[in-house]
Amino acid sequence: MNTNLSAESADSANSAESTDAGSVLARALNHDCPCPTLDLAQLPAAMAALLPGAVAEDELPRLLAQQPLLFSALCAHVGEADLERMQAAVGAIERVVANPAFQAAALARAPEIAQLPQRAAGVFFGYDFHLGEDGPRLIEINTNAGGGLLNALLAALPRTACAHVAPGAALEAAITAVNAQAAGLPERFIAMFREEWRLARGERPLVRVAIVDDVPDEQFLAAEFAVCRRLFASAGIDALIADPSELHFADGVLSCRGQRIDLVYNRLTDFDLSAPEHAALRAAYLADAVVLTPHPRAHALYADKRNLCLLSDGDWLAAAGVAPADRELLAAVVPRTLLVAPEDAETFWNERRRYFFKPFGGYAGRATYRGDKLTKRVFAEIAGGGYVAQELASPSSRRVLVDGEVRELKLDLRLYVYQGEVQLAAARLYQGQTTNFRTPGGGFAPVIALAGT
């Protein structure tokens, strides 16, 4: 491949512990190619091409205009070897979660609603990684990860050439693979929802879905709800976007606007459905009157941050009977994570620069803190309980061109996963402590995986 690499980026790549050729090249491209190559104005056209169906023609542009920093116009590059290692880690975690000792430990501290066995697996899990010089590190797992559908559209966009880098056969082949994957994602996503329904209800037809979140029109990812509705319409499935206040449960039936709901695509962050405004959905779920995906049990087994303490504890995993190969992989990929107990407050304060502090049930980076940024007042709240401390794992970076100026942004990777299978990889570019979608030049970005040969 004919690539014009700067001496600075080549030296940086060669000094990394990961010497796989694809990973080395990915780091160089992320450094040397800051130019926008995606035409974001083509997103509505991409949706029309991928997802034919009835929806107001101006709905997506209007919603996207409300979030101008949702997408980056760049691609993020990653070595295939690193991506394969992340996929292997997902498989290892799936095997650990299936372990009876792990389930007993995770459910022992979970709310009562999570004890209810479920046949549905849960859609759109998000495994979030930082990709440092020592390889990928798992930061967290989310069970209602947003952005999967939007990233499918992003991956389908055409790309323009960059003046900094000659395309080369390897890069062109990788881009072609991404576009081919994007073309097949709508069918895979619909198959995922149909499988959830089949697991729970057998061969009965899936008629109507409700996409549920609090005040959905005001949600940051409201555009994704519109795309999701079109996804269902393209498959002949009726879909409503609804606030939980519009749901009613009576006579064993969950309804919305007078129509019976078979399945709820759950985007709520009230993971145990304990809020009073979610009472109808909670009652229907407990009565098995609706298929809810993802559900409280999935959150308890995967997304509770305390689970990272088990996944990073080699001694506990060994005692639970986890295979040596899985233990070795998890030791390399999952940063050591510890429960913050009040009696250990002094130790954590003294060693705070080593850690990132996260609430058990947190999401979207809320109430999370880098230890080196903490004040004593905030740490006192953390030390009171409800937090884990995760050893810092630095993200990689991506250079972007904004208003004629080259800037360096942080980069993290999200794998969208269903039943242990990786469906899509996407990147997020940002500045600050956590992903925020407020950084010019940042936002979601497609991932280009580069082979090592």
Secondary structure, 3 states (H helix, E strand, C coil): CCCCCCHHHHHHHHHCCCCCHHHHHHHHHHHHCCCCCECHHHHHHHHHHHCCCCCCCCHHHHHHHCCCCCECCCCEEEEHHHHHHHHHHHHHHHHHHCCHHHHHHHHHCCCHHHHCCCCCCCCCEEEEEEEECCEEEEEEEECCCCCHHHHHHHHCCCECCCCCCCCHHHHHHHHHHHHHHHHHHHHHHHHHHHHHHHHHHCCCCCCEEEEECCCHHHCCCHHHHHHHHHHHHHCCCEEEEECHHHEEEECCEEEECCEECCEEEECCCCCCCCCHHHHHHHHHHHCCCCEEECCHHHHHHHHCCCHHHHHCCHHHHHHCCCCHHHHHHHHHHCCCEEECCHHHHHHHHHCHHHEEEEECCCCCCCCCEEHHHCCHHHHHHHHCCCEEEEECCCCEEEEEEECCEEEEEEEEEEEEEECCEEEEEEEEEECCCCCCCCCCCCEEEEEEEECCC
